[in-house]
């Protein structure tokens, strides 16, 4: 291969590596909660819990407000977070209610769900107003404070069922 081919392959490898690092983790870290230590305490087999740890991805700050005059308000911006709640499976064996019957399993399943959140923010009005028509210096006003509320949007669709 000539030098041009080496440079091209190097640029391609660099682009692929940077794209892989810049892309947020699509797969959540799987977690199996160990509950076997409960078996001596509860009169049945321990339930199983399988889920994942969501990875929040922060976005660009929002919530900048412009002031009434020529000076902007002082603001602590809100930061949006996007995340995917991973699939969660909880299975608990049911005790044998009737003699010689097969015990079932209660299962609670929640599929993957997209969640969007926004952190709280704050706004403090500027205490300096623009100069009036008759004066050269700006006037002082009482600052007004406000809170930008947090928000959480998403939809969960859990399903509860019994399995033999």
Residue, then its C-alpha position, 0 to 999 in steps of 0.5 A: x500500500x502506498x502512503x495515501x492508502x495508509x492515510x485514508x485507512x488511518x482517517x477511517x479508523x479515527x472517524x469510526x473510533x470517535x463516532x463510537x466514543x461520541x455515541x451514548x451507550x445504547x445498551x444499559x449495564x445489566x444487573x441481576x439483584x442477588x436475593x438468595x440470602x433471603x431464602x432462610x428468612x422467607x418461607x419460599x424461594x427467593x424472587x429474581x430481579x433482572x434490570x439494567x442501569x440507565x445511562x442519562x445523556x445530558x443535552x444543551x442547557x435551556x431556559x435562558x431568558x431575555x430581560x425587559x430592557x437591553x440587559x438580559x436576566x441572570x439565569x441558572x439554566x435547566x439541563x435536559x437529560x435523555x435516558x432509556x429505562x431498561x427492561x425489568x423482570x421480577x419473578x417471585x415463586x408463589x407458595x403451594x396453596x393446595x396440596x399436590x398442586x404445582x406452584x406458579x410464578x408471579x411475574x412483573x415485566x416492564x419493557x424498555x421506556x424512553x425518559x426525558x427529564x429537565x433539571x431545575x433552574x433559576x432566574x434572577x431579574x437584573x437589578x439595573x434598568x436601562x437609562x430613561x430619556x431624561x437621565x444618563x445613568x441607569x436606574x436601580x430596581x428590585x430584582x425578581x427571583x424565580x424558579x424554573x421547575x424540573x420535569x420528567x416525561x415518559x411512559x411506562x407499560x408494566x405487565x403483571x402476570x402468572x406463569x405455571 
